[in-house]
Amino acid sequence: METLHIIGGGMAGSEAAWQAAAMGVPVVLHEMRPGVGTFAHQTGNFAEMVCSNSFRSDDDERNAVGLLHWEMRAANGLIMQMADRHQLPAGGALAVDREAFSEAVTAALRSHPLISFADGEITDLPTDGHWIIATGPLTSGALAESIRAVTGAESLAFFDAIAPIVYAESIDETIAWRQSRYDKGETEEEQKAYLNCPMTKDQYEAFIDALLAAEKTAFHEGETAGYFDGCLPIEVMAERGRETLRFGPMKPIGLTNAHQPDVKPYAVVQLRRDNALGTLYNIVGFQTKMKYGAQTAVFRMIPGLENASFARLGGIHRNTFLNSPTLLDDRMRLRARPNLRFAGQITGVEGYVESAAMGLLAGRMAAAEMLGRDLPPPGPDTAMGSLVHHITGGAEAKTFQPMNVNFGLFPPIEAKGGRRGRKDRYKAYTDRAKETFSQWLAGQG
C-alpha cells in the first residue's frame, strides 16, 4: 500500500491525517516544529491554537459555522471530537482549553497505528508520491518559494489585504446604484458590475473624522514587512490627508447617480461582486486595521450601507495563500501536479474550523484516490461543499482573498417575511445541507 505524506501538523494537516488513516491508508505527517519555529507557535504539538481559543458559533440550525461543526462531527472529525471533549463555557460559542485540546489531538494522532511522523522542514515541493500540503499561513520561506516557482509568481500571496464583504441583500439599492466607472464593459452586466454609494461633502467629512478616531489593531512582530505594496489601510490613507481617499478608492469621477442624475456626489464608495452567485459584495479598496466593532460603526455611516450585514470584516494580516480558483481542481489537486493536494488556510479559507474542514476533505479525497476510487466533494449546498466550491472556482480569481464560511456562499433559498424570514431561511439552508451531506457520507459506504 502506498503512503500518503502530509506536510504541516496544524488543524488541516492533523484532520487530513486522521481521516486518511481511518480509511486504512498509511500516513506520514511531516512537521518542522519545534525544530524550526515560527513567531506565533509556542510548542511542537499538533493543532496548536495560536490566536483565539474559540471555534465560534455552535448553532447548527441558523449559523454557517455551526453547520460546519455539525458536518465535521458527522464525518467523525478528530478536531471536533477533541474540541467537544475540552470545551469551556462560552455561551452559544464553542471555546476550548487550547493546551488540553492540542495535547489531546497530538496524543490521538501519535497513538494511531497507521500514522507515523517525520521531523524537520521540507523545503521543496515533492515531484512524486501522494502529498497534501497543509502548511498554513506561516509556511516556511523555502517551501513558499518552491510553491511559487511551480505555481507562478503572482499565484502565491504572503499577506492578505481584506476589504469588508457585505451581503448583497442588505445593501439599500434605493440609495446605491449599479454602474461601472465610465460605463466600462461590453455587456450590460459588465457596465453595471459595481454598486455605488454616494456621499455629500458633509457625509465625507464625518466619515473621515470617524475613520481617524476609530480604534485600530497593532501589527504583530514579524508581520509588517511588505504590507504596503499597493494595499495601504484606508485609515493610513486618510492620515496622509483628508482628501486622499477622495482621489483614491472613493473618487467620484466617471459615475452618475441614477437616483439623482443632476447631483454630483462629493465622494463615492464602490462595492464589487465577490462571488459568482452575486450574493456577496466587497467594498473596493477598503482594507483596514480598524477593530471589528469600529469597522461596523464606521462603514454603516456610508449611505446605502446603514443596515449592512457583513459576511466578513476587513483586515490585513501575514498570511500565505494560493490563488486557488486558478490553481486547484475541485478535488483540491494542483492542476500542474495532480499528485499534490493543498488543504487548510493556504487554500484561501479563513479560520480554525474552515481549515480543519478542508483538511478533512483533502484527507478523504486523497485516501479514496489511493484506494482506487474517485470521491467528489459534497454538494455546494453544504458548508464544506460551499467552501471548496468557492476556493476552486466560485470566487472571483482577480480579487481572491481568504474567506470564512457564510450563507452567502450557498445557493440561495428564498424566504419571505423580513428579519423573521431570514431566520427561517437560515434554518432552511441548514436542513438542506444536512440532508445533502448525509447522502454524501452514505455514498462512501
Secondary structure, DSSP 8 states (H G I E B T S, - for coil): ---EEEE--SHHHHHHHHHHHHTT--EEEEE-TTTS--SS--SS-TT---S-SEEEE--TTT-HHHHHHHHHHHTT-HHHHHHHHTEE--TTEEEE-HHHHHHHHHHHHHH-TTEEEEES---S--SSSEEEE---TT--HHHHHHHHHHH-GGGEEEEEEE--EEEGGGS-TTT-EE--GGG-SSSHHHHT-EEEEEE-HHHHHHHHHHHHHS-B----TT--TTTTSS---HHHHHHT-TTTGGGTTT--TT---SSSTTS--SEEEEEEE-BTTS-EEEETT----B-HHHHHHHHTTSTT-TT--EEE--EEEEEEEE-HHHHB-TTSEETTEEEEEE-GGGGTB-SHHHHHHHHHHHHHHHHHHHTT-------TTSHHHHHHHIIIIIB-GGG---B---GGGS------SHHHHHHHHHHHHHHHHHHHHHHHHHTT-
